[in-house]
Amino acid sequence: MGPILIIVGHILLLLSALWMLKAWRISDDVPGWYAAAFCSGLLVASFSGSVLLAQIIDLTPMYWFKQLALYAAFPLLSFVLLALVFSINWPREAWGRILLGVCAIYWIAQQTQHLDYLLMVCALLSLIAMMKLLLKTQGSSMQANITLTVGVFACLIIVLNGLANINATHVNPANMSTEVIVDLTTQWPQELGLGLLLIAINRTLMLKMRTFS
Protein backbone atom coordinates (compact mmCIF):
# COMPACT_ATOMS: atom_id res chain seq x y z
CA MET A 1 0.00 0.00 0.00
CA GLY A 2 2.92 2.33 0.73
CA PRO A 3 4.20 2.71 -2.87
CA ILE A 4 0.66 3.37 -4.09
CA LEU A 5 0.18 6.11 -1.49
CA ILE A 6 3.50 7.66 -2.54
CA ILE A 7 2.15 8.00 -6.09
CA VAL A 8 -1.16 9.29 -4.71
CA GLY A 9 0.78 11.86 -2.70
CA HIS A 10 2.60 13.09 -5.80
CA ILE A 11 -0.68 13.31 -7.70
CA LEU A 12 -2.13 15.41 -4.88
CA LEU A 13 0.98 17.60 -4.91
CA LEU A 14 0.78 18.12 -8.67
CA LEU A 15 -2.96 18.87 -8.72
CA SER A 16 -2.68 21.23 -5.74
CA ALA A 17 0.31 23.01 -7.29
CA LEU A 18 -1.54 23.48 -10.59
CA TRP A 19 -4.50 24.80 -8.61
CA MET A 20 -2.17 27.31 -6.95
CA LEU A 21 -0.72 28.41 -10.29
CA LYS A 22 -4.23 29.20 -11.46
CA ALA A 23 -5.55 30.74 -8.24
CA TRP A 24 -2.59 32.95 -7.34
CA ARG A 25 -1.60 34.35 -10.72
CA ILE A 26 0.58 37.45 -10.43
CA SER A 27 -0.74 40.82 -11.54
CA ASP A 28 -0.33 44.46 -10.50
CA ASP A 29 -3.52 44.60 -8.43
CA VAL A 30 -3.00 41.57 -6.16
CA PRO A 31 -1.25 41.32 -2.76
CA GLY A 32 2.46 40.61 -2.76
CA TRP A 33 2.06 37.15 -1.21
CA TYR A 34 0.45 35.94 -4.45
CA ALA A 35 3.97 35.89 -5.93
CA ALA A 36 5.24 33.68 -3.09
CA ALA A 37 2.29 31.29 -3.42
CA PHE A 38 2.71 31.15 -7.19
CA CYS A 39 6.45 30.49 -6.86
CA SER A 40 5.80 27.71 -4.34
CA GLY A 41 3.26 26.11 -6.66
CA LEU A 42 5.74 26.25 -9.53
CA LEU A 43 8.46 24.55 -7.48
CA VAL A 44 6.14 21.81 -6.24
CA ALA A 45 4.66 21.22 -9.71
CA SER A 46 8.15 20.81 -11.19
CA PHE A 47 9.08 18.23 -8.55
CA SER A 48 5.89 16.16 -8.50
CA GLY A 49 5.49 16.37 -12.28
CA SER A 50 9.00 15.02 -12.85
CA VAL A 51 8.44 12.18 -10.36
CA LEU A 52 5.18 11.14 -12.01
CA LEU A 53 6.73 11.43 -15.46
CA ALA A 54 9.53 9.13 -14.32
CA GLN A 55 6.91 6.42 -13.73
CA ILE A 56 6.13 6.46 -17.46
CA ILE A 57 9.43 7.14 -19.21
CA ASP A 58 13.08 6.55 -18.37
CA LEU A 59 13.73 9.74 -16.43
CA THR A 60 15.64 10.53 -13.27
CA PRO A 61 14.03 13.46 -11.39
CA MET A 62 16.47 16.27 -10.69
CA TYR A 63 17.80 16.34 -7.12
CA TRP A 64 17.22 20.08 -6.86
CA PHE A 65 13.55 19.76 -7.80
CA LYS A 66 12.95 17.81 -4.60
CA GLN A 67 15.13 20.05 -2.45
CA LEU A 68 13.44 23.24 -3.65
CA ALA A 69 9.94 21.78 -3.39
CA LEU A 70 10.33 20.40 0.13
CA TYR A 71 12.72 22.85 1.77
CA ALA A 72 11.96 26.10 -0.09
CA ALA A 73 8.34 25.94 -1.27
CA PHE A 74 6.83 24.66 1.98
CA PRO A 75 8.82 27.02 4.26
CA LEU A 76 7.88 29.92 1.96
CA LEU A 77 4.20 28.98 2.31
CA SER A 78 4.65 28.97 6.09
CA PHE A 79 5.82 32.58 5.85
CA VAL A 80 2.79 33.41 3.68
CA LEU A 81 0.42 32.01 6.29
CA LEU A 82 2.20 33.81 9.13
CA ALA A 83 2.12 37.09 7.20
CA LEU A 84 -1.65 36.71 6.77
CA VAL A 85 -2.10 35.89 10.46
CA PHE A 86 -0.32 39.11 11.45
CA SER A 87 -1.90 41.11 8.59
CA ILE A 88 1.48 41.94 7.05
CA ASN A 89 1.26 43.02 3.42
CA TRP A 90 4.79 42.75 2.04
CA PRO A 91 5.32 43.73 -1.62
CA ARG A 92 6.56 41.23 -4.20
CA GLU A 93 10.12 42.53 -3.91
CA ALA A 94 10.15 41.72 -0.19
CA TRP A 95 8.92 38.19 -0.87
CA GLY A 96 11.87 37.72 -3.22
CA ARG A 97 14.20 38.55 -0.34
CA ILE A 98 12.27 36.20 1.94
CA LEU A 99 12.78 33.41 -0.60
CA LEU A 100 16.53 34.07 -0.49
CA GLY A 101 16.34 33.87 3.30
CA VAL A 102 14.45 30.57 3.06
CA CYS A 103 17.19 29.21 0.78
CA ALA A 104 19.78 30.28 3.36
CA ILE A 105 17.85 28.46 6.10
CA TYR A 106 17.74 25.38 3.86
CA TRP A 107 21.52 25.53 3.32
CA ILE A 108 22.18 25.76 7.07
CA ALA A 109 19.78 22.87 7.78
CA GLN A 110 21.42 20.78 5.08
CA GLN A 111 24.92 21.43 6.38
CA THR A 112 23.89 20.56 9.94
CA GLN A 113 21.81 17.56 8.77
CA HIS A 114 18.59 18.99 10.21
CA LEU A 115 16.41 18.97 7.09
CA ASP A 116 13.86 16.71 8.78
CA TYR A 117 13.54 19.20 11.62
CA LEU A 118 13.09 22.03 9.11
CA LEU A 119 10.20 20.26 7.39
CA MET A 120 8.54 19.32 10.68
CA VAL A 121 8.80 22.87 12.03
CA CYS A 122 7.35 24.28 8.80
CA ALA A 123 4.45 21.82 8.94
CA LEU A 124 3.69 22.70 12.58
CA LEU A 125 3.95 26.45 11.93
CA SER A 126 1.65 26.12 8.93
CA LEU A 127 -0.87 24.17 10.99
CA ILE A 128 -0.89 26.76 13.79
CA ALA A 129 -1.25 29.59 11.26
CA MET A 130 -4.08 27.76 9.50
CA MET A 131 -5.88 27.36 12.82
CA LYS A 132 -5.63 31.10 13.45
CA LEU A 133 -6.86 31.99 9.97
CA LEU A 134 -9.66 29.46 9.89
CA LEU A 135 -10.99 30.67 13.24
CA LYS A 136 -11.59 34.02 11.57
CA THR A 137 -13.62 32.63 8.69
CA GLN A 138 -17.29 33.50 8.60
CA GLY A 139 -20.08 31.41 7.09
CA SER A 140 -17.78 28.53 6.18
CA SER A 141 -17.39 26.62 9.45
CA MET A 142 -17.92 23.22 7.84
CA GLN A 143 -15.30 23.89 5.16
CA ALA A 144 -12.94 25.31 7.78
CA ASN A 145 -13.34 22.22 9.99
CA ILE A 146 -12.69 19.85 7.09
CA THR A 147 -9.65 21.86 6.02
CA LEU A 148 -8.27 21.88 9.54
CA THR A 149 -8.84 18.13 9.93
CA VAL A 150 -6.91 17.46 6.72
CA GLY A 151 -4.15 19.78 7.94
CA VAL A 152 -3.84 18.01 11.29
CA PHE A 153 -3.69 14.59 9.62
CA ALA A 154 -1.10 15.81 7.11
CA CYS A 155 1.04 17.37 9.83
CA LEU A 156 0.93 14.14 11.84
CA ILE A 157 2.17 12.14 8.83
CA ILE A 158 5.01 14.61 8.18
CA VAL A 159 6.10 14.66 11.83
CA LEU A 160 6.04 10.85 12.10
CA ASN A 161 8.12 10.50 8.95
CA GLY A 162 10.58 13.09 10.22
CA LEU A 163 10.93 11.29 13.54
CA ALA A 164 11.42 7.99 11.71
CA ASN A 165 14.25 9.47 9.64
CA ILE A 166 15.89 10.97 12.73
CA ASN A 167 15.48 7.80 14.82
CA ALA A 168 16.96 5.70 12.02
CA THR A 169 20.33 7.36 12.61
CA HIS A 170 20.22 8.22 16.31
CA VAL A 171 18.16 5.56 18.07
CA ASN A 172 18.65 1.87 18.65
CA PRO A 173 16.63 0.04 15.96
CA ALA A 174 15.43 -2.41 18.60
CA ASN A 175 13.59 0.37 20.40
CA MET A 176 9.87 -0.46 20.42
CA SER A 177 8.70 3.12 19.85
CA THR A 178 10.98 3.39 16.83
CA GLU A 179 9.54 0.23 15.33
CA VAL A 180 6.00 1.59 15.77
CA ILE A 181 6.93 4.87 14.05
CA VAL A 182 8.61 3.04 11.17
CA ASP A 183 5.54 0.83 10.71
CA LEU A 184 3.28 3.89 10.64
CA THR A 185 5.45 5.74 8.12
CA THR A 186 5.49 2.67 5.89
CA GLN A 187 1.70 2.84 5.77
CA TRP A 188 1.53 6.66 5.57
CA PRO A 189 4.45 7.99 3.48
CA GLN A 190 5.74 11.55 3.64
CA GLU A 191 4.60 12.35 0.10
CA LEU A 192 0.98 11.75 1.09
CA GLY A 193 1.33 14.07 4.06
CA LEU A 194 2.86 16.79 1.91
CA GLY A 195 0.11 16.46 -0.68
CA LEU A 196 -2.61 16.75 1.96
CA LEU A 197 -0.83 19.67 3.64
CA LEU A 198 -0.61 21.56 0.36
CA ILE A 199 -4.34 21.05 -0.20
CA ALA A 200 -5.09 22.33 3.32
CA ILE A 201 -2.83 25.36 2.91
CA ASN A 202 -4.30 26.32 -0.44
CA ARG A 203 -7.86 25.85 0.80
CA THR A 204 -7.07 28.02 3.83
CA LEU A 205 -5.82 30.77 1.53
CA MET A 206 -8.99 30.50 -0.56
CA LEU A 207 -11.25 30.71 2.51
CA LYS A 208 -9.25 33.64 3.85
CA MET A 209 -9.62 35.60 0.61
CA ARG A 210 -13.33 34.77 0.41
CA THR A 211 -13.96 35.92 3.98
CA PHE A 212 -11.96 39.12 3.97
CA SER A 213 -12.37 40.23 0.36
CYANA upper distance limits for C-alpha pairs under 8 A (distance plus 0.5 A):
  1 MET  CA      5 LEU  CA      6.79
  1 MET  CA    187 GLN  CA      7.15
  2 GLY  CA      6 ILE  CA      6.78
  2 GLY  CA    186 THR  CA      6.27
  2 GLY  CA    187 GLN  CA      5.70
  2 GLY  CA    188 TRP  CA      7.14
  2 GLY  CA    189 PRO  CA      6.98
  3 PRO  CA      7 ILE  CA      7.01
  4 ILE  CA      8 VAL  CA      6.73
  5 LEU  CA      9 GLY  CA      6.41
  5 LEU  CA    188 TRP  CA      7.71
  5 LEU  CA    189 PRO  CA      7.33
  5 LEU  CA    191 GLU  CA      8.31
  5 LEU  CA    192 LEU  CA      6.75
  6 ILE  CA     10 HIS  CA      6.89
  6 ILE  CA    189 PRO  CA      6.61
  6 ILE  CA    190 GLN  CA      8.15
  6 ILE  CA    191 GLU  CA      6.00
  6 ILE  CA    192 LEU  CA      6.52
  7 ILE  CA     11 ILE  CA      6.73
  7 ILE  CA     52 LEU  CA      7.85
  7 ILE  CA    191 GLU  CA      8.45
  8 VAL  CA     12 LEU  CA      6.70
  8 VAL  CA    192 LEU  CA      7.15
  9 GLY  CA     13 LEU  CA      6.65
  9 GLY  CA    191 GLU  CA      5.26
  9 GLY  CA    192 LEU  CA      4.29
  9 GLY  CA    193 GLY  CA      7.64
  9 GLY  CA    194 LEU  CA      7.56
  9 GLY  CA    195 GLY  CA      5.57
  9 GLY  CA    196 LEU  CA      8.06
 10 HIS  CA     14 LEU  CA      6.57
 10 HIS  CA     48 SER  CA      5.75
 10 HIS  CA     49 GLY  CA      8.32
 10 HIS  CA     51 VAL  CA      7.96
 10 HIS  CA     52 LEU  CA      7.50
 10 HIS  CA    191 GLU  CA      6.77
 10 HIS  CA    192 LEU  CA      7.70
 10 HIS  CA    195 GLY  CA      7.12
 11 ILE  CA     15 LEU  CA      6.60
 11 ILE  CA     48 SER  CA      7.71
 11 ILE  CA     52 LEU  CA      8.09
 11 ILE  CA    195 GLY  CA      8.24
 12 LEU  CA     16 SER  CA      6.41
 12 LEU  CA    192 LEU  CA      8.16
 12 LEU  CA    195 GLY  CA      5.37
 12 LEU  CA    196 LEU  CA      7.48
 12 LEU  CA    199 ILE  CA      8.15
 13 LEU  CA     17 ALA  CA      6.45
 13 LEU  CA     44 VAL  CA      7.29
 13 LEU  CA     45 ALA  CA      7.55
 13 LEU  CA     48 SER  CA      6.75
 13 LEU  CA    194 LEU  CA      7.62
 13 LEU  CA    195 GLY  CA      4.96
 13 LEU  CA    196 LEU  CA      8.30
 13 LEU  CA    198 LEU  CA      7.29
 13 LEU  CA    199 ILE  CA      8.40
 14 LEU  CA     18 LEU  CA      6.65
 14 LEU  CA     44 VAL  CA      7.45
 14 LEU  CA     45 ALA  CA      5.58
 14 LEU  CA     48 SER  CA      5.98
 14 LEU  CA     49 GLY  CA      6.69
 15 LEU  CA     19 TRP  CA      6.63
 16 SER  CA     20 MET  CA      6.72
 16 SER  CA     41 GLY  CA      8.24
 16 SER  CA    195 GLY  CA      7.99
 16 SER  CA    198 LEU  CA      6.95
 16 SER  CA    199 ILE  CA      6.29
 16 SER  CA    202 ASN  CA      8.02
 17 ALA  CA     21 LEU  CA      6.76
 17 ALA  CA     40 SER  CA      8.30
 17 ALA  CA     41 GLY  CA      4.82
 17 ALA  CA     42 LEU  CA      7.21
 17 ALA  CA     44 VAL  CA      6.55
 17 ALA  CA     45 ALA  CA      5.79
 17 ALA  CA    198 LEU  CA      8.34
 18 LEU  CA     22 LYS  CA      6.88
 18 LEU  CA     41 GLY  CA      7.23
 18 LEU  CA     42 LEU  CA      8.35
 18 LEU  CA     45 ALA  CA      7.15
 19 TRP  CA     23 ALA  CA      6.54
 20 MET  CA     24 TRP  CA      6.17
 20 MET  CA     37 ALA  CA      7.44
 20 MET  CA     38 PHE  CA      6.71
 20 MET  CA     41 GLY  CA      6.06
 20 MET  CA    202 ASN  CA      7.42
 21 LEU  CA     25 ARG  CA      6.52
 21 LEU  CA     38 PHE  CA      5.86
 21 LEU  CA     41 GLY  CA      6.35
 21 LEU  CA     42 LEU  CA      7.35
 24 TRP  CA     34 TYR  CA      5.66
 24 TRP  CA     35 ALA  CA      7.83
 24 TRP  CA     37 ALA  CA      6.98
 24 TRP  CA     38 PHE  CA      6.10
 25 ARG  CA     34 TYR  CA      7.29
 25 ARG  CA     35 ALA  CA      8.00
 25 ARG  CA     38 PHE  CA      6.92
 26 ILE  CA     30 VAL  CA      7.43
 26 ILE  CA     34 TYR  CA      6.68
 26 ILE  CA     35 ALA  CA      6.35
 26 ILE  CA     38 PHE  CA      7.90
 30 VAL  CA     34 TYR  CA      7.32
 31 PRO  CA     89 ASN  CA      7.38
 31 PRO  CA     90 TRP  CA      8.34
 31 PRO  CA     91 PRO  CA      7.59
 31 PRO  CA     92 ARG  CA      8.45
 32 GLY  CA     36 ALA  CA      7.97
 32 GLY  CA     89 ASN  CA      7.24
 32 GLY  CA     90 TRP  CA      6.24
 32 GLY  CA     91 PRO  CA      4.88
 32 GLY  CA     92 ARG  CA      4.89
 32 GLY  CA     93 GLU  CA      8.48
 32 GLY  CA     95 TRP  CA      7.65
 33 TRP  CA     37 ALA  CA      6.77
 33 TRP  CA     80 VAL  CA      6.70
 33 TRP  CA     89 ASN  CA      8.02
 33 TRP  CA     90 TRP  CA      7.53
 33 TRP  CA     91 PRO  CA      7.85
 33 TRP  CA     92 ARG  CA      7.27
 33 TRP  CA     95 TRP  CA      7.45
 34 TYR  CA     38 PHE  CA      6.47
 35 ALA  CA     39 CYS  CA      6.52
 35 ALA  CA     92 ARG  CA      6.68
 35 ALA  CA     95 TRP  CA      7.94
 36 ALA  CA     40 SER  CA      6.63
 36 ALA  CA     76 LEU  CA      7.33
 36 ALA  CA     77 LEU  CA      7.73
 36 ALA  CA     80 VAL  CA      7.70
 36 ALA  CA     92 ARG  CA      8.25
 36 ALA  CA     95 TRP  CA      6.73
 36 ALA  CA     96 GLY  CA      8.27
 36 ALA  CA     99 LEU  CA      8.45
 37 ALA  CA     41 GLY  CA      6.69
 37 ALA  CA     76 LEU  CA      8.38
 37 ALA  CA     77 LEU  CA      6.96
 37 ALA  CA     80 VAL  CA      7.92
 38 PHE  CA     42 LEU  CA      6.72
 39 CYS  CA     43 LEU  CA      6.80
 39 CYS  CA     73 ALA  CA      7.94
 40 SER  CA     44 VAL  CA      6.71
 40 SER  CA     69 ALA  CA      7.80
 40 SER  CA     72 ALA  CA      8.16
 40 SER  CA     73 ALA  CA      4.86
 40 SER  CA     74 PHE  CA      7.59
 40 SER  CA     76 LEU  CA      7.49
 40 SER  CA     77 LEU  CA      7.45
 41 GLY  CA     45 ALA  CA      6.43
 41 GLY  CA     73 ALA  CA      7.91
 42 LEU  CA     46 SER  CA      6.68
 43 LEU  CA     47 PHE  CA      6.94
 43 LEU  CA     65 PHE  CA      7.50
 43 LEU  CA     68 LEU  CA      6.92
 43 LEU  CA     69 ALA  CA      5.66
 43 LEU  CA     73 ALA  CA      6.86
 44 VAL  CA     48 SER  CA      6.59
 44 VAL  CA     65 PHE  CA      8.35
 44 VAL  CA     68 LEU  CA      8.38
 44 VAL  CA     69 ALA  CA      5.25
 44 VAL  CA     70 LEU  CA      8.25
 44 VAL  CA     73 ALA  CA      7.33
 45 ALA  CA     49 GLY  CA      6.05
 46 SER  CA     50 SER  CA      6.58
 46 SER  CA     65 PHE  CA      6.96
 47 PHE  CA     51 VAL  CA      6.85
 47 PHE  CA     61 PRO  CA      7.94
 47 PHE  CA     62 MET  CA      8.45
 47 PHE  CA     65 PHE  CA      5.29
 47 PHE  CA     66 LYS  CA      6.05
 47 PHE  CA     69 ALA  CA      6.83
 48 SER  CA     52 LEU  CA      6.66
 49 GLY  CA     53 LEU  CA      6.50
 50 SER  CA     54 ALA  CA      6.59
 50 SER  CA     59 LEU  CA      8.45
 50 SER  CA     61 PRO  CA      5.97
 50 SER  CA     62 MET  CA      8.38
 51 VAL  CA     55 GLN  CA      7.34
 51 VAL  CA     60 THR  CA      8.44
 51 VAL  CA     61 PRO  CA      6.33
 52 LEU  CA     56 ILE  CA      7.75
 53 LEU  CA     57 ILE  CA      6.81
 53 LEU  CA     59 LEU  CA      7.77
 54 ALA  CA     58 ASP  CA      6.47
 54 ALA  CA     59 LEU  CA      5.24
 54 ALA  CA     60 THR  CA      6.85
 54 ALA  CA     61 PRO  CA      7.40
 61 PRO  CA     65 PHE  CA      7.76
 62 MET  CA     66 LYS  CA      7.70
 63 TYR  CA     67 GLN  CA      7.04
 64 TRP  CA     68 LEU  CA      6.38
 65 PHE  CA     69 ALA  CA      6.56
 66 LYS  CA     70 LEU  CA      6.51
 67 GLN  CA     71 TYR  CA      6.11
 67 GLN  CA     72 ALA  CA      7.73
 68 LEU  CA     72 ALA  CA      5.30
 68 LEU  CA     73 ALA  CA      6.74
 69 ALA  CA     73 ALA  CA      5.43
 69 ALA  CA     74 PHE  CA      7.34
 70 LEU  CA     74 PHE  CA      6.31
 70 LEU  CA     75 PRO  CA      8.44
 70 LEU  CA    119 LEU  CA      7.76
 71 TYR  CA     75 PRO  CA      6.73
 71 TYR  CA    103 CYS  CA      8.34
 71 TYR  CA    106 TYR  CA      6.50
 71 TYR  CA    115 LEU  CA      8.05
 71 TYR  CA    118 LEU  CA      7.89
 71 TYR  CA    119 LEU  CA      7.18
 72 ALA  CA     76 LEU  CA      6.46
 72 ALA  CA     99 LEU  CA      7.87
 72 ALA  CA    102 VAL  CA      6.50
 72 ALA  CA    103 CYS  CA      6.64
 72 ALA  CA    106 TYR  CA      7.53
 73 ALA  CA     77 LEU  CA      6.76
 74 PHE  CA     78 SER  CA      6.84
 74 PHE  CA    119 LEU  CA      8.24
 74 PHE  CA    122 CYS  CA      7.35
 74 PHE  CA    123 ALA  CA      8.38
 75 PRO  CA     79 PHE  CA      7.01
 75 PRO  CA    102 VAL  CA      7.27
 75 PRO  CA    119 LEU  CA      8.07
 75 PRO  CA    122 CYS  CA      6.00
 76 LEU  CA     80 VAL  CA      6.90
 76 LEU  CA     98 ILE  CA      8.17
 76 LEU  CA     99 LEU  CA      7.05
 76 LEU  CA    102 VAL  CA      7.20
 77 LEU  CA     81 LEU  CA      6.77
 77 LEU  CA    126 SER  CA      8.15
 77 LEU  CA    201 ILE  CA      8.43
 78 SER  CA     82 LEU  CA      6.72
 78 SER  CA    122 CYS  CA      6.55
 78 SER  CA    123 ALA  CA      8.20
 78 SER  CA    125 LEU  CA      6.90
 78 SER  CA    126 SER  CA      5.52
 78 SER  CA    129 ALA  CA      8.37
 79 PHE  CA     83 ALA  CA      6.49
 80 VAL  CA     84 LEU  CA      6.84
 81 LEU  CA     85 VAL  CA      6.73
 81 LEU  CA    126 SER  CA      7.07
 81 LEU  CA    129 ALA  CA      6.28
 81 LEU  CA    130 MET  CA      7.48
 81 LEU  CA    205 LEU  CA      8.45
 82 LEU  CA     86 PHE  CA      6.82
 82 LEU  CA    126 SER  CA      8.20
 82 LEU  CA    129 ALA  CA      6.35
 83 ALA  CA     87 SER  CA      6.35
 83 ALA  CA     88 ILE  CA      5.40
 83 ALA  CA     89 ASN  CA      7.59
 84 LEU  CA     88 ILE  CA      6.60
 84 LEU  CA     89 ASN  CA      8.21
 84 LEU  CA    133 LEU  CA      8.23
 85 VAL  CA    129 ALA  CA      6.91
 85 VAL  CA    132 LYS  CA      7.16
 85 VAL  CA    133 LEU  CA      6.68
 90 TRP  CA     94 ALA  CA      6.39
 90 TRP  CA     95 TRP  CA      7.31
 91 PRO  CA     95 TRP  CA      7.15
 92 ARG  CA     96 GLY  CA      6.94
 93 GLU  CA     97 ARG  CA      7.22
 94 ALA  CA     98 ILE  CA      6.79
 95 TRP  CA     99 LEU  CA      6.65
 96 GLY  CA    100 LEU  CA      7.02
 97 ARG  CA    101 GLY  CA      6.81
 98 ILE  CA    102 VAL  CA      6.65
 99 LEU  CA    103 CYS  CA      6.74
100 LEU  CA    104 ALA  CA      6.81
101 GLY  CA    105 ILE  CA      6.77
102 VAL  CA    106 TYR  CA      6.69
103 CYS  CA    107 TRP  CA      6.73
104 ALA  CA    108 ILE  CA      6.82
105 ILE  CA    109 ALA  CA      6.65
106 TYR  CA    110 GLN  CA      6.52
106 TYR  CA    115 LEU  CA      7.80
106 TYR  CA    118 LEU  CA      8.27
107 TRP  CA    111 GLN  CA      6.64
108 ILE  CA    112 THR  CA      6.67
109 ALA  CA    113 GLN  CA      6.27
109 ALA  CA    114 HIS  CA      5.22
109 ALA  CA    115 LEU  CA      5.70
109 ALA  CA    118 LEU  CA      7.37
110 GLN  CA    114 HIS  CA      6.62
110 GLN  CA    115 LEU  CA      6.19
114 HIS  CA    118 LEU  CA      6.88
115 LEU  CA    119 LEU  CA      6.85
116 ASP  CA    120 MET  CA      6.72
116 ASP  CA    162 GLY  CA      5.59
116 ASP  CA    163 LEU  CA      8.28
116 ASP  CA    165 ASN  CA      7.81
116 ASP  CA    166 ILE  CA      7.76
117 TYR  CA    121 VAL  CA      6.51
117 TYR  CA    162 GLY  CA      7.44
118 LEU  CA    122 CYS  CA      6.68
119 LEU  CA    123 ALA  CA      6.66
119 LEU  CA    158 ILE  CA      8.22
119 LEU  CA    162 GLY  CA      8.22
120 MET  CA    124 LEU  CA      6.71
120 MET  CA    155 CYS  CA      8.29
120 MET  CA    158 ILE  CA      6.90
120 MET  CA    159 VAL  CA      5.88
120 MET  CA    162 GLY  CA      7.07
121 VAL  CA    125 LEU  CA      6.53
122 CYS  CA    126 SER  CA      6.49
123 ALA  CA    127 LEU  CA      6.67
123 ALA  CA    155 CYS  CA      6.18
123 ALA  CA    158 ILE  CA      7.78
123 ALA  CA    159 VAL  CA      8.40
123 ALA  CA    197 LEU  CA      8.28
124 LEU  CA    128 ILE  CA      6.73
124 LEU  CA    155 CYS  CA      7.05
125 LEU  CA    129 ALA  CA      6.61
126 SER  CA    130 MET  CA      6.49
126 SER  CA    201 ILE  CA      8.05
127 LEU  CA    131 MET  CA      6.72
127 LEU  CA    148 LEU  CA      8.37
127 LEU  CA    151 GLY  CA      6.77
127 LEU  CA    152 VAL  CA      7.34
127 LEU  CA    155 CYS  CA      7.66
128 ILE  CA    132 LYS  CA      6.94
129 ALA  CA    133 LEU  CA      6.74
130 MET  CA    134 LEU  CA      6.35
130 MET  CA    148 LEU  CA      7.71
130 MET  CA    201 ILE  CA      7.63
130 MET  CA    204 THR  CA      6.92
131 MET  CA    135 LEU  CA      6.60
131 MET  CA    148 LEU  CA      7.31
132 LYS  CA    136 LYS  CA      7.40
133 LEU  CA    137 THR  CA      7.41
133 LEU  CA    204 THR  CA      7.81
133 LEU  CA    208 LYS  CA      7.27
134 LEU  CA    144 ALA  CA      6.20
134 LEU  CA    148 LEU  CA      8.21
134 LEU  CA    204 THR  CA      7.25
134 LEU  CA    207 LEU  CA      8.16
134 LEU  CA    208 LYS  CA      7.86
135 LEU  CA    144 ALA  CA      8.40
137 THR  CA    141 SER  CA      7.63
137 THR  CA    144 ALA  CA      7.91
137 THR  CA    207 LEU  CA      7.40
137 THR  CA    208 LYS  CA      7.10
137 THR  CA    211 THR  CA      6.25
138 GLN  CA    211 THR  CA      6.68
140 SER  CA    144 ALA  CA      6.53
140 SER  CA    207 LEU  CA      8.31
141 SER  CA    145 ASN  CA      6.51
142 MET  CA    146 ILE  CA      6.76
143 GLN  CA    147 THR  CA      6.56
144 ALA  CA    148 LEU  CA      6.56
144 ALA  CA    204 THR  CA      8.08
144 ALA  CA    207 LEU  CA      8.24
145 ASN  CA    149 THR  CA      6.58
146 ILE  CA    150 VAL  CA      6.76
147 THR  CA    151 GLY  CA      6.69
147 THR  CA    200 ALA  CA      5.81
147 THR  CA    203 ARG  CA      7.31
147 THR  CA    204 THR  CA      7.53
148 LEU  CA    152 VAL  CA      6.64
148 LEU  CA    200 ALA  CA      7.49
149 THR  CA    153 PHE  CA      6.76
150 VAL  CA    154 ALA  CA      6.56
150 VAL  CA    196 LEU  CA      6.96
150 VAL  CA    197 LEU  CA      7.66
150 VAL  CA    200 ALA  CA      6.71
151 GLY  CA    155 CYS  CA      6.53
151 GLY  CA    196 LEU  CA      7.38
151 GLY  CA    197 LEU  CA      5.93
151 GLY  CA    200 ALA  CA      5.85
151 GLY  CA    201 ILE  CA      8.13
152 VAL  CA    156 LEU  CA      6.67
153 PHE  CA    157 ILE  CA      6.90
153 PHE  CA    193 GLY  CA      8.01
154 ALA  CA    158 ILE  CA      6.82
154 ALA  CA    192 LEU  CA      8.06
154 ALA  CA    193 GLY  CA      4.76
154 ALA  CA    194 LEU  CA      7.11
154 ALA  CA    195 GLY  CA      8.41
154 ALA  CA    196 LEU  CA      5.95
154 ALA  CA    197 LEU  CA      5.69
155 CYS  CA    159 VAL  CA      6.58
155 CYS  CA    193 GLY  CA      7.15
155 CYS  CA    197 LEU  CA      7.36
156 LEU  CA    160 LEU  CA      6.58
156 LEU  CA    193 GLY  CA      8.29
157 ILE  CA    161 ASN  CA      6.68
157 ILE  CA    185 THR  CA      7.73
157 ILE  CA    188 TRP  CA      6.91
157 ILE  CA    189 PRO  CA      7.64
157 ILE  CA    190 GLN  CA      6.82
157 ILE  CA    192 LEU  CA      8.34
157 ILE  CA    193 GLY  CA      5.71
158 ILE  CA    162 GLY  CA      6.62
158 ILE  CA    190 GLN  CA      6.02
158 ILE  CA    193 GLY  CA      6.05
158 ILE  CA    194 LEU  CA      7.48
159 VAL  CA    163 LEU  CA      6.63
160 LEU  CA    164 ALA  CA      6.61
160 LEU  CA    181 ILE  CA      6.86
160 LEU  CA    184 LEU  CA      8.13
160 LEU  CA    185 THR  CA      7.00
161 ASN  CA    165 ASN  CA      6.75
161 ASN  CA    181 ILE  CA      8.20
161 ASN  CA    182 VAL  CA      8.30
161 ASN  CA    185 THR  CA      6.02
161 ASN  CA    189 PRO  CA      7.55
161 ASN  CA    190 GLN  CA      6.41
162 GLY  CA    166 ILE  CA      6.74
163 LEU  CA    167 ASN  CA      6.37
163 LEU  CA    181 ILE  CA      8.09
164 ALA  CA    168 ALA  CA      6.50
164 ALA  CA    178 THR  CA      7.39
164 ALA  CA    181 ILE  CA      6.45
164 ALA  CA    182 VAL  CA      6.22
164 ALA  CA    185 THR  CA      7.82
165 ASN  CA    169 THR  CA      7.59
166 ILE  CA    170 HIS  CA      6.76
166 ILE  CA    171 VAL  CA      8.44
167 ASN  CA    171 VAL  CA      5.28
167 ASN  CA    172 ASN  CA      8.24
167 ASN  CA    173 PRO  CA      8.43
167 ASN  CA    178 THR  CA      7.11
168 ALA  CA    172 ASN  CA      8.35
168 ALA  CA    173 PRO  CA      7.41
171 VAL  CA    175 ASN  CA      7.80
171 VAL  CA    178 THR  CA      8.11
173 PRO  CA    178 THR  CA      7.13
173 PRO  CA    179 GLU  CA      7.62
174 ALA  CA    178 THR  CA      8.02
174 ALA  CA    179 GLU  CA      7.74
175 ASN  CA    179 GLU  CA      6.99
176 MET  CA    180 VAL  CA      6.88
177 SER  CA    181 ILE  CA      6.81
178 THR  CA    182 VAL  CA      6.65
179 GLU  CA    183 ASP  CA      6.64
180 VAL  CA    184 LEU  CA      6.75
181 ILE  CA    185 THR  CA      6.67
182 VAL  CA    186 THR  CA      6.64
183 ASP  CA    187 GLN  CA      7.07
184 LEU  CA    188 TRP  CA      6.53
185 THR  CA    189 PRO  CA      5.75
185 THR  CA    190 GLN  CA      7.85
188 TRP  CA    192 LEU  CA      7.31
188 TRP  CA    193 GLY  CA      8.07
189 PRO  CA    193 GLY  CA      7.36
190 GLN  CA    194 LEU  CA      6.72
191 GLU  CA    195 GLY  CA      6.64
192 LEU  CA    196 LEU  CA      6.72
193 GLY  CA    197 LEU  CA      6.51
194 LEU  CA    198 LEU  CA      6.60
195 GLY  CA    199 ILE  CA      6.90
196 LEU  CA    200 ALA  CA      6.75
197 LEU  CA    201 ILE  CA      6.58
198 LEU  CA    202 ASN  CA      6.57
199 ILE  CA    203 ARG  CA      6.54
200 ALA  CA    204 THR  CA      6.55
201 ILE  CA    205 LEU  CA      6.83
202 ASN  CA    206 MET  CA      6.78
203 ARG  CA    207 LEU  CA      6.66
204 THR  CA    208 LYS  CA      6.53
205 LEU  CA    209 MET  CA      6.71
206 MET  CA    210 ARG  CA      6.66
207 LEU  CA    211 THR  CA      6.55
208 LYS  CA    212 PHE  CA      6.61
209 MET  CA    213 SER  CA      5.89
